[in-house]
Amino acid sequence: MTTVTYFEQNDEISVEISGHASHGKKGEDIVCSAISMLGQTLLAYLNVDHDKYDYSIREGYIWAYAKGINVRVAFNVI
């Protein structure tokens, strides 16, 4: 099961995505692939446009944090 935890307070936002969707076999799960793609797209965006961000990524886990008024749109899209 995939769990997504979203936190927002003032101009600070974080999202934690963990677990596997178990929709298909490991390495062939299209739901996990889609979730991973969205999380990694968020990280790529934060890396290009924002100085105040942090992240952690490993198999089955993505955590991203950013501070700033403009990041809300990126987090909401994801």
PDB file of N, CA, C and O in Angstrom, chain B, residues numbered from 101:
ATOM      1  N   MET B 101       0.841  -1.176   0.000  1.00  0.00           N
ATOM      2  CA  MET B 101       0.000   0.000   0.000  1.00  0.00           C
ATOM      3  C   MET B 101       0.883   1.233   0.000  1.00  0.00           C
ATOM      4  O   MET B 101       1.880   1.290   0.719  1.00  0.00           O
ATOM      5  N   THR B 102       0.522   2.211  -0.796  1.00  0.00           N
ATOM      6  CA  THR B 102       1.234   3.479  -0.849  1.00  0.00           C
ATOM      7  C   THR B 102       0.543   4.471   0.074  1.00  0.00           C
ATOM      8  O   THR B 102      -0.683   4.584   0.083  1.00  0.00           O
ATOM      9  N   THR B 103       1.343   5.182   0.846  1.00  0.00           N
ATOM     10  CA  THR B 103       0.829   6.202   1.750  1.00  0.00           C
ATOM     11  C   THR B 103       1.421   7.545   1.353  1.00  0.00           C
ATOM     12  O   THR B 103       2.627   7.659   1.132  1.00  0.00           O
ATOM     13  N   VAL B 104       0.567   8.567   1.262  1.00  0.00           N
ATOM     14  CA  VAL B 104       1.021   9.921   0.951  1.00  0.00           C
ATOM     15  C   VAL B 104       0.606  10.817   2.107  1.00  0.00           C
ATOM     16  O   VAL B 104      -0.567  10.894   2.471  1.00  0.00           O
ATOM     17  N   THR B 105       1.603  11.492   2.676  1.00  0.00           N
ATOM     18  CA  THR B 105       1.349  12.424   3.771  1.00  0.00           C
ATOM     19  C   THR B 105       1.762  13.812   3.321  1.00  0.00           C
ATOM     20  O   THR B 105       2.910  14.031   2.935  1.00  0.00           O
ATOM     21  N   TYR B 106       0.839  14.734   3.370  1.00  0.00           N
ATOM     22  CA  TYR B 106       1.052  16.105   2.913  1.00  0.00           C
ATOM     23  C   TYR B 106       0.940  17.030   4.115  1.00  0.00           C
ATOM     24  O   TYR B 106       0.017  16.908   4.921  1.00  0.00           O
ATOM     25  N   PHE B 107       1.896  17.965   4.232  1.00  0.00           N
ATOM     26  CA  PHE B 107       1.894  18.915   5.336  1.00  0.00           C
ATOM     27  C   PHE B 107       2.099  20.311   4.768  1.00  0.00           C
ATOM     28  O   PHE B 107       2.979  20.530   3.936  1.00  0.00           O
ATOM     29  N   GLU B 108       1.285  21.247   5.221  1.00  0.00           N
ATOM     30  CA  GLU B 108       1.407  22.629   4.775  1.00  0.00           C
ATOM     31  C   GLU B 108       1.146  23.560   5.947  1.00  0.00           C
ATOM     32  O   GLU B 108       0.130  23.451   6.633  1.00  0.00           O
ATOM     33  N   GLN B 109       2.091  24.486   6.164  1.00  0.00           N
ATOM     34  CA  GLN B 109       1.918  25.492   7.211  1.00  0.00           C
ATOM     35  C   GLN B 109       2.603  26.763   6.738  1.00  0.00           C
ATOM     36  O   GLN B 109       3.811  26.788   6.504  1.00  0.00           O
ATOM     37  N   ASN B 110       1.814  27.809   6.604  1.00  0.00           N
ATOM     38  CA  ASN B 110       2.306  29.088   6.089  1.00  0.00           C
ATOM     39  C   ASN B 110       2.978  28.867   4.740  1.00  0.00           C
ATOM     40  O   ASN B 110       2.321  28.415   3.802  1.00  0.00           O
ATOM     41  N   ASP B 111       4.266  29.172   4.615  1.00  0.00           N
ATOM     42  CA  ASP B 111       4.947  28.995   3.331  1.00  0.00           C
ATOM     43  C   ASP B 111       5.851  27.760   3.313  1.00  0.00           C
ATOM     44  O   ASP B 111       6.743  27.667   2.470  1.00  0.00           O
ATOM     45  N   GLU B 112       5.635  26.808   4.231  1.00  0.00           N
ATOM     46  CA  GLU B 112       6.398  25.569   4.278  1.00  0.00           C
ATOM     47  C   GLU B 112       5.494  24.403   3.886  1.00  0.00           C
ATOM     48  O   GLU B 112       4.376  24.269   4.384  1.00  0.00           O
ATOM     49  N   ILE B 113       6.000  23.566   2.986  1.00  0.00           N
ATOM     50  CA  ILE B 113       5.224  22.438   2.488  1.00  0.00           C
ATOM     51  C   ILE B 113       6.125  21.206   2.434  1.00  0.00           C
ATOM     52  O   ILE B 113       7.297  21.298   2.070  1.00  0.00           O
ATOM     53  N   SER B 114       5.568  20.064   2.796  1.00  0.00           N
ATOM     54  CA  SER B 114       6.301  18.811   2.620  1.00  0.00           C
ATOM     55  C   SER B 114       5.333  17.717   2.190  1.00  0.00           C
ATOM     56  O   SER B 114       4.135  17.780   2.464  1.00  0.00           O
ATOM     57  N   VAL B 115       5.874  16.726   1.519  1.00  0.00           N
ATOM     58  CA  VAL B 115       5.107  15.558   1.126  1.00  0.00           C
ATOM     59  C   VAL B 115       6.009  14.338   1.332  1.00  0.00           C
ATOM     60  O   VAL B 115       7.199  14.357   1.019  1.00  0.00           O
ATOM     61  N   GLU B 116       5.397  13.276   1.870  1.00  0.00           N
ATOM     62  CA  GLU B 116       6.098  12.014   2.058  1.00  0.00           C
ATOM     63  C   GLU B 116       5.294  10.930   1.351  1.00  0.00           C
ATOM     64  O   GLU B 116       4.106  10.748   1.617  1.00  0.00           O
ATOM     65  N   ILE B 117       5.958  10.213   0.449  1.00  0.00           N
ATOM     66  CA  ILE B 117       5.330   9.138  -0.307  1.00  0.00           C
ATOM     67  C   ILE B 117       6.084   7.862   0.038  1.00  0.00           C
ATOM     68  O   ILE B 117       7.294   7.780  -0.168  1.00  0.00           O
ATOM     69  N   SER B 118       5.377   6.868   0.560  1.00  0.00           N
ATOM     70  CA  SER B 118       6.081   5.640   0.960  1.00  0.00           C
ATOM     71  C   SER B 118       5.245   4.411   0.647  1.00  0.00           C
ATOM     72  O   SER B 118       4.016   4.458   0.595  1.00  0.00           O
ATOM     73  N   GLY B 119       5.949   3.322   0.444  1.00  0.00           N
ATOM     74  CA  GLY B 119       5.295   2.052   0.194  1.00  0.00           C
ATOM     75  C   GLY B 119       5.175   1.731  -1.282  1.00  0.00           C
ATOM     76  O   GLY B 119       5.608   2.500  -2.140  1.00  0.00           O
ATOM     77  N   HIS B 120       4.586   0.596  -1.562  1.00  0.00           N
ATOM     78  CA  HIS B 120       4.371   0.143  -2.932  1.00  0.00           C
ATOM     79  C   HIS B 120       2.883  -0.085  -3.143  1.00  0.00           C
ATOM     80  O   HIS B 120       2.163  -0.462  -2.219  1.00  0.00           O
ATOM     81  N   ALA B 121       2.436   0.145  -4.353  1.00  0.00           N
ATOM     82  CA  ALA B 121       1.009   0.039  -4.660  1.00  0.00           C
ATOM     83  C   ALA B 121       0.526  -1.405  -4.719  1.00  0.00           C
ATOM     84  O   ALA B 121      -0.660  -1.665  -4.516  1.00  0.00           O
ATOM     85  N   SER B 122       1.417  -2.340  -4.991  1.00  0.00           N
ATOM     86  CA  SER B 122       1.065  -3.763  -5.119  1.00  0.00           C
ATOM     87  C   SER B 122       0.007  -4.006  -6.182  1.00  0.00           C
ATOM     88  O   SER B 122      -0.849  -4.877  -6.031  1.00  0.00           O
ATOM     89  N   HIS B 123       0.071  -3.233  -7.255  1.00  0.00           N
ATOM     90  CA  HIS B 123      -0.857  -3.411  -8.372  1.00  0.00           C
ATOM     91  C   HIS B 123      -0.359  -4.484  -9.328  1.00  0.00           C
ATOM     92  O   HIS B 123      -1.147  -5.126 -10.022  1.00  0.00           O
ATOM     93  N   GLY B 124       0.961  -4.671  -9.359  1.00  0.00           N
ATOM     94  CA  GLY B 124       1.557  -5.659 -10.255  1.00  0.00           C
ATOM     95  C   GLY B 124       2.848  -6.180  -9.658  1.00  0.00           C
ATOM     96  O   GLY B 124       3.196  -5.853  -8.524  1.00  0.00           O
ATOM     97  N   LYS B 125       3.562  -6.999 -10.435  1.00  0.00           N
ATOM     98  CA  LYS B 125       4.827  -7.542  -9.968  1.00  0.00           C
ATOM     99  C   LYS B 125       5.857  -6.426  -9.809  1.00  0.00           C
ATOM    100  O   LYS B 125       5.804  -5.415 -10.509  1.00  0.00           O
ATOM    101  N   LYS B 126       6.790  -6.621  -8.884  1.00  0.00           N
ATOM    102  CA  LYS B 126       7.848  -5.647  -8.646  1.00  0.00           C
ATOM    103  C   LYS B 126       8.597  -5.408  -9.957  1.00  0.00           C
ATOM    104  O   LYS B 126       8.996  -6.348 -10.645  1.00  0.00           O
ATOM    105  N   GLY B 127       8.775  -4.149 -10.277  1.00  0.00           N
ATOM    106  CA  GLY B 127       9.430  -3.773 -11.517  1.00  0.00           C
ATOM    107  C   GLY B 127       8.488  -3.615 -12.692  1.00  0.00           C
ATOM    108  O   GLY B 127       8.884  -3.110 -13.742  1.00  0.00           O
ATOM    109  N   GLU B 128       7.235  -4.043 -12.528  1.00  0.00           N
ATOM    110  CA  GLU B 128       6.236  -3.948 -13.597  1.00  0.00           C
ATOM    111  C   GLU B 128       4.962  -3.252 -13.125  1.00  0.00           C
ATOM    112  O   GLU B 128       3.965  -3.242 -13.847  1.00  0.00           O
ATOM    113  N   ASP B 129       4.977  -2.687 -11.959  1.00  0.00           N
ATOM    114  CA  ASP B 129       3.789  -2.071 -11.360  1.00  0.00           C
ATOM    115  C   ASP B 129       3.598  -0.667 -11.931  1.00  0.00           C
ATOM    116  O   ASP B 129       4.344   0.251 -11.590  1.00  0.00           O
ATOM    117  N   ILE B 130       2.596  -0.500 -12.802  1.00  0.00           N
ATOM    118  CA  ILE B 130       2.399   0.798 -13.451  1.00  0.00           C
ATOM    119  C   ILE B 130       1.911   1.873 -12.476  1.00  0.00           C
ATOM    120  O   ILE B 130       2.157   3.059 -12.697  1.00  0.00           O
ATOM    121  N   VAL B 131       1.229   1.476 -11.410  1.00  0.00           N
ATOM    122  CA  VAL B 131       0.772   2.451 -10.416  1.00  0.00           C
ATOM    123  C   VAL B 131       1.982   3.011  -9.655  1.00  0.00           C
ATOM    124  O   VAL B 131       2.090   4.223  -9.469  1.00  0.00           O
ATOM    125  N   CYS B 132       2.895   2.129  -9.215  1.00  0.00           N
ATOM    126  CA  CYS B 132       4.120   2.583  -8.550  1.00  0.00           C
ATOM    127  C   CYS B 132       4.939   3.472  -9.482  1.00  0.00           C
ATOM    128  O   CYS B 132       5.499   4.482  -9.056  1.00  0.00           O
ATOM    129  N   SER B 133       5.005   3.090 -10.754  1.00  0.00           N
ATOM    130  CA  SER B 133       5.756   3.887 -11.723  1.00  0.00           C
ATOM    131  C   SER B 133       5.190   5.299 -11.833  1.00  0.00           C
ATOM    132  O   SER B 133       5.939   6.275 -11.867  1.00  0.00           O
ATOM    133  N   ALA B 134       3.884   5.399 -11.887  1.00  0.00           N
ATOM    134  CA  ALA B 134       3.240   6.712 -12.008  1.00  0.00           C
ATOM    135  C   ALA B 134       3.481   7.563 -10.762  1.00  0.00           C
ATOM    136  O   ALA B 134       3.783   8.752 -10.868  1.00  0.00           O
ATOM    137  N   ILE B 135       3.350   6.966  -9.605  1.00  0.00           N
ATOM    138  CA  ILE B 135       3.579   7.688  -8.349  1.00  0.00           C
ATOM    139  C   ILE B 135       5.024   8.153  -8.270  1.00  0.00           C
ATOM    140  O   ILE B 135       5.293   9.296  -7.899  1.00  0.00           O
ATOM    141  N   SER B 136       5.946   7.280  -8.615  1.00  0.00           N
ATOM    142  CA  SER B 136       7.370   7.608  -8.589  1.00  0.00           C
ATOM    143  C   SER B 136       7.688   8.736  -9.567  1.00  0.00           C
ATOM    144  O   SER B 136       8.454   9.643  -9.241  1.00  0.00           O
ATOM    145  N   MET B 137       7.106   8.685 -10.758  1.00  0.00           N
ATOM    146  CA  MET B 137       7.329   9.716 -11.760  1.00  0.00           C
ATOM    147  C   MET B 137       6.859  11.079 -11.268  1.00  0.00           C
ATOM    148  O   MET B 137       7.545  12.081 -11.468  1.00  0.00           O
ATOM    149  N   LEU B 138       5.708  11.121 -10.635  1.00  0.00           N
ATOM    150  CA  LEU B 138       5.202  12.395 -10.122  1.00  0.00           C
ATOM    151  C   LEU B 138       6.095  12.931  -8.999  1.00  0.00           C
ATOM    152  O   LEU B 138       6.402  14.122  -8.969  1.00  0.00           O
ATOM    153  N   GLY B 139       6.508  12.064  -8.084  1.00  0.00           N
ATOM    154  CA  GLY B 139       7.390  12.488  -7.001  1.00  0.00           C
ATOM    155  C   GLY B 139       8.719  12.991  -7.514  1.00  0.00           C
ATOM    156  O   GLY B 139       9.221  14.012  -7.043  1.00  0.00           O
ATOM    157  N   GLN B 140       9.298  12.288  -8.476  1.00  0.00           N
ATOM    158  CA  GLN B 140      10.584  12.701  -9.019  1.00  0.00           C
ATOM    159  C   GLN B 140      10.472  13.957  -9.879  1.00  0.00           C
ATOM    160  O   GLN B 140      11.425  14.731  -9.966  1.00  0.00           O
ATOM    161  N   THR B 141       9.331  14.168 -10.509  1.00  0.00           N
ATOM    162  CA  THR B 141       9.090  15.408 -11.244  1.00  0.00           C
ATOM    163  C   THR B 141       9.076  16.593 -10.277  1.00  0.00           C
ATOM    164  O   THR B 141       9.634  17.648 -10.578  1.00  0.00           O
ATOM    165  N   LEU B 142       8.449  16.422  -9.131  1.00  0.00           N
ATOM    166  CA  LEU B 142       8.447  17.464  -8.097  1.00  0.00           C
ATOM    167  C   LEU B 142       9.876  17.781  -7.664  1.00  0.00           C
ATOM    168  O   LEU B 142      10.243  18.952  -7.564  1.00  0.00           O
ATOM    169  N   LEU B 143      10.690  16.753  -7.404  1.00  0.00           N
ATOM    170  CA  LEU B 143      12.076  16.969  -6.988  1.00  0.00           C
ATOM    171  C   LEU B 143      12.870  17.703  -8.061  1.00  0.00           C
ATOM    172  O   LEU B 143      13.662  18.591  -7.746  1.00  0.00           O
ATOM    173  N   ALA B 144      12.667  17.344  -9.318  1.00  0.00           N
ATOM    174  CA  ALA B 144      13.375  18.019 -10.416  1.00  0.00           C
ATOM    175  C   ALA B 144      12.982  19.491 -10.486  1.00  0.00           C
ATOM    176  O   ALA B 144      13.840  20.349 -10.695  1.00  0.00           O
ATOM    177  N   TYR B 145      11.708  19.790 -10.315  1.00  0.00           N
ATOM    178  CA  TYR B 145      11.241  21.176 -10.326  1.00  0.00           C
ATOM    179  C   TYR B 145      11.855  21.970  -9.170  1.00  0.00           C
ATOM    180  O   TYR B 145      12.333  23.088  -9.367  1.00  0.00           O
ATOM    181  N   LEU B 146      11.842  21.404  -7.988  1.00  0.00           N
ATOM    182  CA  LEU B 146      12.401  22.103  -6.827  1.00  0.00           C
ATOM    183  C   LEU B 146      13.896  22.338  -7.007  1.00  0.00           C
ATOM    184  O   LEU B 146      14.407  23.375  -6.587  1.00  0.00           O
ATOM    185  N   ASN B 147      14.594  21.410  -7.613  1.00  0.00           N
ATOM    186  CA  ASN B 147      16.035  21.531  -7.832  1.00  0.00           C
ATOM    187  C   ASN B 147      16.368  22.690  -8.770  1.00  0.00           C
ATOM    188  O   ASN B 147      17.413  23.323  -8.617  1.00  0.00           O
ATOM    189  N   VAL B 148      15.505  22.974  -9.726  1.00  0.00           N
ATOM    190  CA  VAL B 148      15.762  24.014 -10.718  1.00  0.00           C
ATOM    191  C   VAL B 148      15.364  25.395 -10.206  1.00  0.00           C
ATOM    192  O   VAL B 148      16.088  26.366 -10.428  1.00  0.00           O
ATOM    193  N   ASP B 149      14.245  25.495  -9.538  1.00  0.00           N
ATOM    194  CA  ASP B 149      13.679  26.812  -9.258  1.00  0.00           C
ATOM    195  C   ASP B 149      13.702  27.281  -7.808  1.00  0.00           C
ATOM    196  O   ASP B 149      13.259  28.396  -7.534  1.00  0.00           O
ATOM    197  N   HIS B 150      14.198  26.483  -6.871  1.00  0.00           N
ATOM    198  CA  HIS B 150      14.061  26.892  -5.480  1.00  0.00           C
ATOM    199  C   HIS B 150      15.320  26.605  -4.673  1.00  0.00           C
ATOM    200  O   HIS B 150      15.907  25.527  -4.760  1.00  0.00           O
ATOM    201  N   ASP B 151      15.715  27.594  -3.890  1.00  0.00           N
ATOM    202  CA  ASP B 151      16.896  27.469  -3.046  1.00  0.00           C
ATOM    203  C   ASP B 151      16.586  26.782  -1.721  1.00  0.00           C
ATOM    204  O   ASP B 151      17.437  26.082  -1.172  1.00  0.00           O
ATOM    205  N   LYS B 152      15.400  26.972  -1.216  1.00  0.00           N
ATOM    206  CA  LYS B 152      15.050  26.465   0.113  1.00  0.00           C
ATOM    207  C   LYS B 152      14.230  25.186  -0.002  1.00  0.00           C
ATOM    208  O   LYS B 152      13.006  25.195   0.130  1.00  0.00           O
ATOM    209  N   TYR B 153      14.937  24.087  -0.250  1.00  0.00           N
ATOM    210  CA  TYR B 153      14.256  22.797  -0.338  1.00  0.00           C
ATOM    211  C   TYR B 153      15.188  21.702   0.166  1.00  0.00           C
ATOM    212  O   TYR B 153      16.402  21.888   0.247  1.00  0.00           O
ATOM    213  N   ASP B 154      14.605  20.574   0.497  1.00  0.00           N
ATOM    214  CA  ASP B 154      15.361  19.401   0.924  1.00  0.00           C
ATOM    215  C   ASP B 154      14.580  18.181   0.450  1.00  0.00           C
ATOM    216  O   ASP B 154      13.379  18.266   0.196  1.00  0.00           O
ATOM    217  N   TYR B 155      15.255  17.065   0.334  1.00  0.00           N
ATOM    218  CA  TYR B 155      14.561  15.860  -0.109  1.00  0.00           C
ATOM    219  C   TYR B 155      15.326  14.612   0.319  1.00  0.00           C
ATOM    220  O   TYR B 155      16.501  14.666   0.681  1.00  0.00           O
ATOM    221  N   SER B 156      14.624  13.498   0.266  1.00  0.00           N
ATOM    222  CA  SER B 156      15.205  12.182   0.497  1.00  0.00           C
ATOM    223  C   SER B 156      14.507  11.225  -0.455  1.00  0.00           C
ATOM    224  O   SER B 156      13.287  11.273  -0.614  1.00  0.00           O
ATOM    225  N   ILE B 157      15.285  10.360  -1.086  1.00  0.00           N
ATOM    226  CA  ILE B 157      14.701   9.413  -2.028  1.00  0.00           C
ATOM    227  C   ILE B 157      15.445   8.076  -1.927  1.00  0.00           C
ATOM    228  O   ILE B 157      16.674   8.030  -1.879  1.00  0.00           O
ATOM    229  N   ARG B 158      14.670   7.007  -1.896  1.00  0.00           N
ATOM    230  CA  ARG B 158      15.209   5.643  -1.924  1.00  0.00           C
ATOM    231  C   ARG B 158      14.082   4.732  -2.417  1.00  0.00           C
ATOM    232  O   ARG B 158      12.966   5.199  -2.644  1.00  0.00           O
ATOM    233  N   GLU B 159      14.354   3.477  -2.580  1.00  0.00           N
ATOM    234  CA  GLU B 159      13.334   2.581  -3.106  1.00  0.00           C
ATOM    235  C   GLU B 159      12.079   2.610  -2.236  1.00  0.00           C
ATOM    236  O   GLU B 159      12.139   2.360  -1.032  1.00  0.00           O
ATOM    237  N   GLY B 160      10.955   2.914  -2.855  1.00  0.00           N
ATOM    238  CA  GLY B 160       9.682   2.930  -2.150  1.00  0.00           C
ATOM    239  C   GLY B 160       9.461   4.132  -1.256  1.00  0.00           C
ATOM    240  O   GLY B 160       8.550   4.126  -0.429  1.00  0.00           O
ATOM    241  N   TYR B 161      10.290   5.179  -1.408  1.00  0.00           N
ATOM    242  CA  TYR B 161      10.175   6.333  -0.495  1.00  0.00           C
ATOM    243  C   TYR B 161      10.658   7.613  -1.167  1.00  0.00           C
ATOM    244  O   TYR B 161      11.744   7.652  -1.746  1.00  0.00           O
ATOM    245  N   ILE B 162       9.841   8.657  -1.085  1.00  0.00           N
ATOM    246  CA  ILE B 162      10.226  10.005  -1.504  1.00  0.00           C
ATOM    247  C   ILE B 162       9.695  10.978  -0.465  1.00  0.00           C
ATOM    248  O   ILE B 162       8.524  10.925  -0.090  1.00  0.00           O
ATOM    249  N   TRP B 163      10.561  11.861  -0.007  1.00  0.00           N
ATOM    250  CA  TRP B 163      10.166  12.940   0.890  1.00  0.00           C
ATOM    251  C   TRP B 163      10.704  14.236   0.302  1.00  0.00           C
ATOM    252  O   TRP B 163      11.867  14.305  -0.095  1.00  0.00           O
ATOM    253  N   ALA B 164       9.869  15.254   0.246  1.00  0.00           N
ATOM    254  CA  ALA B 164      10.281  16.557  -0.268  1.00  0.00           C
ATOM    255  C   ALA B 164       9.753  17.655   0.637  1.00  0.00           C
ATOM    256  O   ALA B 164       8.628  17.585   1.133  1.00  0.00           O
ATOM    257  N   TYR B 165      10.587  18.676   0.846  1.00  0.00           N
ATOM    258  CA  TYR B 165      10.232  19.832   1.662  1.00  0.00           C
ATOM    259  C   TYR B 165      10.671  21.075   0.912  1.00  0.00           C
ATOM    260  O   TYR B 165      11.745  21.098   0.311  1.00  0.00           O
ATOM    261  N   ALA B 166       9.857  22.089   0.944  1.00  0.00           N
ATOM    262  CA  ALA B 166      10.244  23.366   0.343  1.00  0.00           C
ATOM    263  C   ALA B 166       9.582  24.506   1.102  1.00  0.00           C
ATOM    264  O   ALA B 166       8.530  24.351   1.722  1.00  0.00           O
ATOM    265  N   LYS B 167      10.229  25.637   1.030  1.00  0.00           N
ATOM    266  CA  LYS B 167       9.715  26.844   1.670  1.00  0.00           C
ATOM    267  C   LYS B 167       9.644  27.938   0.624  1.00  0.00           C
ATOM    268  O   LYS B 167      10.605  28.184  -0.105  1.00  0.00           O
ATOM    269  N   GLY B 168       8.512  28.581   0.560  1.00  0.00           N
ATOM    270  CA  GLY B 168       8.314  29.672  -0.388  1.00  0.00           C
ATOM    271  C   GLY B 168       6.903  29.654  -0.930  1.00  0.00           C
ATOM    272  O   GLY B 168       6.286  28.596  -1.059  1.00  0.00           O
ATOM    273  N   ILE B 169       6.407  30.808  -1.239  1.00  0.00           N
ATOM    274  CA  ILE B 169       5.022  30.927  -1.675  1.00  0.00           C
ATOM    275  C   ILE B 169       4.786  30.296  -3.039  1.00  0.00           C
ATOM    276  O   ILE B 169       3.681  29.830  -3.314  1.00  0.00           O
ATOM    277  N   ASN B 170       5.785  30.272  -3.886  1.00  0.00           N
ATOM    278  CA  ASN B 170       5.609  29.758  -5.260  1.00  0.00           C
ATOM    279  C   ASN B 170       5.601  28.236  -5.327  1.00  0.00           C
ATOM    280  O   ASN B 170       5.166  27.687  -6.339  1.00  0.00           O
ATOM    281  N   VAL B 171       6.053  27.542  -4.313  1.00  0.00           N
ATOM    282  CA  VAL B 171       6.110  26.084  -4.385  1.00  0.00           C
ATOM    283  C   VAL B 171       4.749  25.426  -4.202  1.00  0.00           C
ATOM    284  O   VAL B 171       4.579  24.259  -4.554  1.00  0.00           O
ATOM    285  N   ARG B 172       3.795  26.142  -3.668  1.00  0.00           N
ATOM    286  CA  ARG B 172       2.470  25.572  -3.418  1.00  0.00           C
ATOM    287  C   ARG B 172       1.859  25.004  -4.715  1.00  0.00           C
ATOM    288  O   ARG B 172       1.261  23.928  -4.697  1.00  0.00           O
ATOM    289  N   VAL B 173       2.008  25.712  -5.812  1.00  0.00           N
ATOM    290  CA  VAL B 173       1.442  25.247  -7.080  1.00  0.00           C
ATOM    291  C   VAL B 173       2.065  23.909  -7.476  1.00  0.00           C
ATOM    292  O   VAL B 173       1.351  22.988  -7.871  1.00  0.00           O
ATOM    293  N   ALA B 174       3.385  23.796  -7.374  1.00  0.00           N
ATOM    294  CA  ALA B 174       4.056  22.536  -7.743  1.00  0.00           C
ATOM    295  C   ALA B 174       3.572  21.379  -6.873  1.00  0.00           C
ATOM    296  O   ALA B 174       3.277  20.299  -7.386  1.00  0.00           O
ATOM    297  N   PHE B 175       3.491  21.594  -5.583  1.00  0.00           N
ATOM    298  CA  PHE B 175       3.020  20.523  -4.683  1.00  0.00           C
ATOM    299  C   PHE B 175       1.562  20.175  -4.987  1.00  0.00           C
ATOM    300  O   PHE B 175       1.197  18.999  -4.968  1.00  0.00           O
ATOM    301  N   ASN B 176       0.733  21.164  -5.264  1.00  0.00           N
ATOM    302  CA  ASN B 176      -0.666  20.896  -5.556  1.00  0.00           C
ATOM    303  C   ASN B 176      -0.841  20.119  -6.858  1.00  0.00           C
ATOM    304  O   ASN B 176      -1.729  19.272  -6.956  1.00  0.00           O
ATOM    305  N   VAL B 177      -0.010  20.395  -7.852  1.00  0.00           N
ATOM    306  CA  VAL B 177      -0.079  19.657  -9.109  1.00  0.00           C
ATOM    307  C   VAL B 177       0.265  18.190  -8.870  1.00  0.00           C
ATOM    308  O   VAL B 177      -0.411  17.302  -9.388  1.00  0.00           O
ATOM    309  N   ILE B 178       1.298  17.935  -8.099  1.00  0.00           N
ATOM    310  CA  ILE B 178       1.696  16.561  -7.813  1.00  0.00           C
ATOM    311  C   ILE B 178       0.641  15.895  -6.954  1.00  0.00           C
ATOM    312  O   ILE B 178       0.783  14.726  -6.598  1.00  0.00           O
TER     313      ILE B 178
END
